[in-house]
Amino acid sequence: MSPKTLKRQHRKIPDRHTVLFGSAGSGKTYAFAAVKPMTQYWGRRGLGRVDPIQYSIDDPSSNLLIISQVEDYLAAETFGRRAVEAKRSLQLYDLVNQAWGSVRAGPQQQGAAPKRTARRRAPVTRKLDSALAALHLIIVEHKRDVTTWVSAARALDAAAAEEDAKYPRRAELATAVADALAFTPPDDISDSGLQPLRHAYKALRRGFIAQAEEDQIMSGFFRHRWTVDAVLEETDLASLLAVESDEHSSS
Amino acid sequence: VTKFYLDTSAHLERWTGSRDKRAEIAVLLQGETHATSSHARREWKRVAEIAAAEVLNAFERSDDLSDVLVHISQLSFREPKQALRVLSLFVRDQSVLDRRVLRKARLFLRSGSRQRFEESVEVRDGSECQLAQNQVYRHSSGSLRLEWRCRKYEDICEQEAFIAARDPQYRAVGKALRDNSPTDRKGDIAMGAAAVAAPDSPRDAKGKVCYSVLGDVSIAMECGDAEEILTTDRSFDTIGPALGIKVRRLQPSP
């Protein structure tokens, strides 16, 4: 989360919600749990009122997971979809307290302000917003039906078409993710296989996607055996070759 | 677990073959890092990256996919079906070219080609082939190109030293290909003759002889003793035994 993003969170967080967020600093990644009721606006004043409890986390993969989900949370908040907040935030809290045996108190004092790091973001258009929301259903709410996956693929395709001129790398990644969702049967992918989608979800909110990040996402798709390209079977080839030969004979 | 050494045809089947063939290869390669040759990379680039470049070039001229198909078929494929299968890296269905296809082609050239080729595979580069390192570039004419040819007098690789270090192997494979290949496999017989002659005149085994005649022999030379060549190419039925290497030959996609 960039400072700008944090400052943009001028949304009211309902009472009695747990909020987690991640930040990279001092070579370690931290998760922060704000467990007190919050009635203040999240943003310039919000962090001071939240009294975050800070944890350092030993397991990098868990870090990615939690930060990804926290960003999902914030994204949902930013764009006004609050319906699932309470439930999800409780799940996140459980993750911190149960799933991470290695979580321990961090070196900083409770209540200390988190270190913020700058990351480039680009405006998220309405279509990309819809695409990210569709992706969110898959990576956070673990929807495993073909309809959800195909609908996310279509939304990503539409967003890619809109983004192509200004953010070509984002558009290219969106197209690749769309194809992965369109060509891979949901049942073929385990929960850990969703990791490249989580990375893509984060990356797609930035205008420029660094080469290393793009490589990580794409190699994740290959490693987890996603089908990222079309499969042209004999019938497809026959019909296309027939079209071609007809054209040649007519010319 | 069998450790495989992938020929170019195995790479192509792995990523552009029929659904069943892709699944079959995925199962074979599961759970192990395998190996391949920079000569296979050179051939992969010539097929897949030129196809991507031509897709992008064609978009400047036409929005008709069959134009691209005709063009790339003339470049590096024995039959249109192979060209079509490679196009499946970029097209979702039998549609006209659109910007979506271009986005996939751009991503493929930037990182997708390399990532697919190297996925769970170590690349051996004993001859330090420059062609395998070349990238698609924009020519002054405006079109995207890949330099996939070289001349034997260009010093851009270590192929001469590579051949000299494997003198007996080249002769053995060459003799087997020349003398034992079926008469209808004229390419294999020519490959055998070139391989027999290579140790005596390594420079003459460079350039066109290297990139268009000796490819399979050069690929096989770096296969480890405990590895098994994975291919669909019949020439390895002769090359493998001559080198004492096991060969797993798959049927190509229909």
Boltz contact constraints between the chains, C-beta under 6 A:
constraints:
  - contact:
      token1: [A, 164]
      token2: [B, 99]
      max_distance: 6.0
  - contact:
      token1: [A, 171]
      token2: [B, 103]
      max_distance: 6.0
  - contact:
      token1: [A, 172]
      token2: [B, 103]
      max_distance: 6.0
  - contact:
      token1: [A, 172]
      token2: [B, 106]
      max_distance: 6.0
  - contact:
      token1: [A, 172]
      token2: [B, 107]
      max_distance: 6.0
  - contact:
      token1: [A, 175]
      token2: [B, 100]
      max_distance: 6.0
  - contact:
      token1: [A, 175]
      token2: [B, 103]
      max_distance: 6.0
  - contact:
      token1: [A, 175]
      token2: [B, 104]
      max_distance: 6.0
  - contact:
      token1: [A, 176]
      token2: [B, 107]
      max_distance: 6.0
  - contact:
      token1: [A, 214]
      token2: [B, 111]
      max_distance: 6.0
  - contact:
      token1: [A, 215]
      token2: [B, 111]
      max_distance: 6.0
  - contact:
      token1: [A, 218]
      token2: [B, 115]
      max_distance: 6.0
  - contact:
      token1: [A, 219]
      token2: [B, 115]
      max_distance: 6.0
  - contact:
      token1: [A, 222]
      token2: [B, 119]
      max_distance: 6.0
  - contact:
      token1: [A, 229]
      token2: [B, 88]
      max_distance: 6.0
  - contact:
      token1: [A, 229]
      token2: [B, 89]
      max_distance: 6.0
  - contact:
      token1: [A, 230]
      token2: [B, 88]
      max_distance: 6.0
  - contact:
      token1: [A, 230]
      token2: [B, 92]
      max_distance: 6.0
  - contact:
      token1: [A, 231]
      token2: [B, 19]
      max_distance: 6.0
  - contact:
      token1: [A, 232]
      token2: [B, 88]
      max_distance: 6.0
  - contact:
      token1: [A, 234]
      token2: [B, 254]
      max_distance: 6.0
  - contact:
      token1: [A, 237]
      token2: [B, 81]
      max_distance: 6.0
  - contact:
      token1: [A, 237]
      token2: [B, 84]
      max_distance: 6.0
  - contact:
      token1: [A, 240]
      token2: [B, 94]
      max_distance: 6.0
  - contact:
      token1: [A, 241]
      token2: [B, 80]
      max_distance: 6.0
  - contact:
      token1: [A, 244]
      token2: [B, 66]
      max_distance: 6.0
